[in-house]
Amino acid sequence: MSLVRPFLRLHKGLWFIPLMCVLAGVALSFGTIAIDQAYEFGLVPQSISGGPDAAIEILGTIAASMVSLAALVLTITMVVVQLAMGQFSPRIVQRILQDKPSQFAIGIFVGTFAHAMLALREVQTEGQGVVPGVAVVVAFVLIVISIIVLVWYVNHIGRALRVSALIELVGNDTRKLLDKLYADVGATSKLQGPAICARHSGVITQIDHEALILTAEAGDCVLTLRPALGEFVPAGATLLEITGAPERLNVSAAIRSIELGLERTLDQDMAYGLRLLVDIAERSLSDGPFLDPTTAVQAIDRLHDCLRQLAPRPFPDGRYRDKRGEVRLITPSMAWEDYVHLAFDEIRMAGAGSPQVARRLRAALEDLLTIAPLERKCSLQEQLDLLQSGIGSRMSEVSDRINSSRSDPSGLG
């Protein structure tokens, strides 16, 4: 173990993979030059590789650009580290520095630099000139690879900066360590009935209802989805409950019909869109140096619009039928009251003390009351009453309470 630990520390360092890529670039350069020398620099004609002056210009430009790209990647990595330290936790820095794609991107650039620099010294301009054609062609290939890696790295680092990706990074490593230290899975709790369990953890991002209906119809059973769309499912938790004959059901097809991801998306999850708007509004109203009620009002504008379109529409009951009209799939579904609470509860509690936010909330709720069906007015009136109560508890001056209790679609416009 004492001999393994230094190697593990070396392997986890930021510079280990780039160093290996530099050595690979050196070896590649020596190899291509050896091939050129074996064929007396005639394997690749100069019509392809260019003359000596062109080769010097090409290899020099490649070397300089690779240094710039490597510096760019290192700079981006350091910026990511600083953002992660400030927004998430200083203790996550070590795990970010071990990010293999970042190390690989740096390695490709410095490896290409090493290859170009060593190939450059073989170019001779005296006489008819000597050009290591194979080395130049390989440098062209490495440039194309570097461009692809650069685009891929920018996409990767943008995805890696997401909160869910950083949380999953730590959670996945912890899960691996858990499986290593506690290898015996032990006795699992018995399910109430036949069910399909999630093979890995994740958030339900998409549900292929048609595929699930066909799968249930082929198995002559009814499937009940226990977690709702957008809900996190731990590995091994119940995903689908089966009513009927489970032995005829294609379990793999049923699992493939439900997509698990790192975080919620707007592909099918409308509630997530409202959740994002609420988060924006609540963040702008949080205690801090940048209190921004105007941003909260703009978020309320969009929430108001979405709920106004939703208010008169019928809601599905979560039951999906096959062509014969038999129920084959049952999923959890949100009711009108759920959307109202989602859209207004947190903003109302955070913004009751802001006249601009309070007036805009009242305008939205009063407008929704004019178009909502009778059975859906109760939850809206409840929000109005709670808003008035919150204004009374947050504002001590009578004039402030009166002013904030007025309806204004622009807040304080």
N, C-alpha and C positions, 0 to 999 in steps of 0.2 A: 504493500500500500504506500509506503514511503517513497518508492520509486515512481509510482503512478501519479501521485498528487502533483508533482512539478509539471508533468506532461499535461495533466488536465487543466492546470492554470494557464499553461502556454496555449493550449488548444482553444480556451475560452477568451483569450485576449483579442482585442480589436485588430491587431496587426498580424495575427498568425496566417489567416487566409491570404491577405495581400502579399505577405512574404513568400508564401508557396506559389502564388501567381507570378511574382517577379522571377523566381527560380524557373518556373515553367516557361516564361517568356525568354529567359536567357537560353534555356535548353532548346527552345524552338528556333531561336535565332541561329545558334550554332549548328543545329540540324539542317536548316534551310541553306545556310552558307556552305555547309559540307556538300550538300547536293549540288549546289551551283558549281563548286570547285570540281566535283567529280565529273561534271559535264562541261568543264572549262567555260562556265558562265554562258553557255549557249543553249540551255534547255528552254528558257523563255526568251523569245526575241524582243529586241528593244522597241519594236513597234507596239508591244503590249506594256512593257515595264517603263518605257521612256528612256531617253538618253541619260548620261551621267548627271548633267545639270538638273534635269527634271527629277531624277531619282533623289538627288540631294535635297531638292526643294520639297518633294513629297514626304520623304522620311523625316526631314526637319520639322515640317508642319505637323505631321502626326505626333512626333515626340512632344512638341510644345502644347498641342491641343490636349493630349492625354494628361499632362501635368495640370492643366487648367481644369479638366473634368474631375480628376482625383481631388483637387482642392475644393471644387464645388460640392462634391459628395461629402467630404469631411465637414465642410461648413454647414451643409444641410443637417448632417447627423448631430453636430453640436447644437444647432438651433432646436432640433427635436428634443434633445436632452434637456435644454433649458426650459422649453415649453412644458415638458413632462414634469420637471421638478417643480415648476410654479403652479401648474394646474392640477396635478394628480398626487404625486408623492416623490420626495427625494430618493426614496428607497427603490424606485423602479428604474433608476438610471443604469445600474449594473446590467439589468436584463436587456435594456435597449442597446447598450454597447455590444452585447453578444448577438445582435441581430445579424444572421448569416447573409441575407440578401444585401445588406449594406456593405459588409465585408467583401462579398463577391463582386459587387460593382466597383469598389475601390481596387480590388485585385485585378479585374479585367483591364482597367485603365493603366495601372502601373505596370502590368505585364506587357501590354502593348507598347508602352513607353520603352521598357527595357529591350524589347525586340527591335523597335525602330532605331534606337541608339546604337545597338551593336551592328545592325545591318548597315547603318550609315557609314561606319568606318571602312566597309569593304568597297565602297564606291570609289572608283579611280577616274580622274578626269584627264590624266596624261595620255598622249597618243590617241588611239581610237576609243579609249575609255573602257572601263569595266563596270558592269552593273549586275549585282546579285538579283537576277530576275525572279527567282523563286521567293526570295526573302521579300521583295517588293510586292509581289502578288499576295503573299501571306499577310503583309501589312495592310493591303487593301481589304482583305477578308476580315481582319481584326477590327478595322475601322467600322465596317458594316455591323459587326457584332457589338462593338462599343456603342453605336448609335441605338441599336435595339435595346441593349442593357440600360442605357440612360433613360429611354422612355419608360421601360419596365420599372426602373428604380423610382422614378418620379411617381408613377402610379402606386407602387408598393408603399412608399413613404407616406403618401397621402392617405392610404387606407390604414396604415399602421398607426397614424396619429389619432384615429377614432378612439373614443373612450372604451367602446366594446372590445376593440382589438387589443388594447393594452390590458384590459381586465382579463380577456381570454388568454393572453400571453402568460400572465402569472398563474391563472387558474389551471391552464393546461399543464404547466410544469409541476404545479402542486399535485395535480391528479396523477401524473406519472410517478412522482415520488411516493404518493400514497400507495399506488399499486406495487411499488417496489418494496416498501417497508411493511405493508400489510397485504402480503400476497394472497392469504387465505380469504376468499370472499365471504366465507361464513354462510349462515342460513339466511335465505331471502324470505321476506314476508310473503305469505300466501295471498294471492289475489282473491277477490270475492267471486269472480267468475272468469270465463275464458276472455283473455285480453291480449293485445299486442303492445309490447313495451318498446320504448325508444332505445335504439342501439347506441346513440350518443346524445350528449346534451346539446341544447340550442334553443333558439327562439323560433316559433312557427311563423314563417314568413309567407308561405304560399300553400294553398290547398287546392289540389286538382279534384274538384267535386265530381266531375264527369267520370274520371278514372275510378274514384272510390265507389261511385254508384254501380259502375259496370263490374267492379271486383266483387262487391257485395251481392249483386244479382247473380253472378256466376257461382258464388259460394252459397247462394240461397240463404242469406242471413242479413242482419241489420247491424251496421257499424255505428257506434256512438263515439264521437270525438270528445274526449274529456278536456284537454286544454283548449282554450280559446285561441283564435288567431292573434298573434302578437304576444302570446304567453311563453315564458321560459319553461322548458321541459328538461328535468335532470335525466341523466343516463339511467336507464332501467325503470323509469316511471311509466305509468300506464298512458299509452297514447290513444289506443282505440279499444273500446269494449265490444265484444261480439255477442250478439243475440241470435241464436240459431245453431247451425252445425259448424263449429270452427275447423273441423278437419278438412272441409272442402274449400276453405278460403285460401287464396293465394296471398300469404302473409307478405312476401317480398314486394308484390305489386302494390299492396296497401301502404307499405312503408314508403315506397318510392313516390307515392301520390302526395306525401306531406313533406315539404321542404323545411329543413331546420337551418337557420343561419346564426350569425353572431349577434345581430340586432334586428329590430323591427324595420320594415320597409313600407313604402307607400304603394307597393304593387297591388295589394288587396286590402290592406289594413287602413281603412278610413279613419279610425279612431287615433291612429298614430299621427296623422296629419294634424288633428286637433291637439294632440299631446305636444307636438312641436311648437304650435302657436302659443299654447299655454306656457310652455317652458320659456319661450322668448319674452312673453309679457312678464312672467314672474321674475325672471332674471333681471329685467330692467327695473323692477320695483324692489329688488332686494337691497338691504342696507349696505351702503358702500359709498365710495366717492362719486359714482356716476349714476345717480338716480335719474331715470329717463322715462317719465310717464308717457311721453309722446309715442315712444316705441310701443309701450303697452297698449295705447289707444289704437295704433295701427294693427296690432295683433287682434284686438277685440273686433275691429272692422271686419277682418277675415273670418273670425269665429261667428260673428253675427250673420255674415253672408252665407256661410256653410249651413248654419242651423236654420236660416230662413228658407233655404232650398229644401232642407230635410223635413221641416215641420209638417207639411201637408201630405207627405208621401207615406205609403204603407210600408211596414217593416216585415221582413221575412221571419218566419218562425223557426228557422234553422233546420227544417225537415226537407230532405231532398228525395224525390221519388224517381223511380224508373219509368220506362215508357208505358207500363201497365198501371201506373198510379200507386204502386206499393212503396212505402217508405223504406229506403235502403241506407240512408245516412242521416244522422242527427248531430248537429254541431251547436255549440254555444253561440248565442247571438245577443247583441246589445239592444236594449230598449231605448225609447226616447229619453226617459229619465236618466239613463246612464250617460247619454251624450250631453245633456244639460249640466249634470254634475261635473263631468269632465271639463266642459268648456268654461264654467263660471266659478266653481267652488274656490279654487286656489287663487285665481285672480281677484275674486271678491275679498277674500281674507287678506291678501297682500296689498290690495289697492284701495281698501275702504277709507283709508286716511288721506288719499289723494283726491282732491276735488275733480281733477280732470278725468281720472279713471272712473270714479264713482258716477259722474254725470254720463259718461259714455256707456257704462254698464246699464244704467237705468234706461237710457234711450234704446239700447239693444233689446232689453227684456220687454219693455213696453211695446216695441214694434213686433216682437215675436208673439206677444199675447194677442195682437190684432189678427194674425193669420193662422195661429195654431188651432187645431181642432179642440173641441171642448174638453175631451179626456186628457189632452196634453197641456192644458193651461195650468194645472195645479202645481207642477214642478217649477214653472216659470214664476208664478206668483210667490211661491216659497222663496225663490232666489231674490225677488224684489223685497220681501219682508226681511230676509237676512241681511240684505245690503243696507236697508234703512237702519236696522239694529246695529250693524257694524259701524256705520257713519256716526250714530249716536254715541257709541262707546269710544271711538277714536278721536272725536272732535269735541273739545270742551266748550267752545264758543257757539252760541245759538245762531249767530249770523253765518258762521262757517257751515253749520249743519244744514241750514236752510239753503244756502248757496249750493252745497254739494248734493242736495236732494232734488235738484232740478234736472230735467232731462235735456241732454244736449248731444246730438249726434257727432259733434266735433270735439267733445270733451269740454273745453273752455273756449270754443271758437266763436 
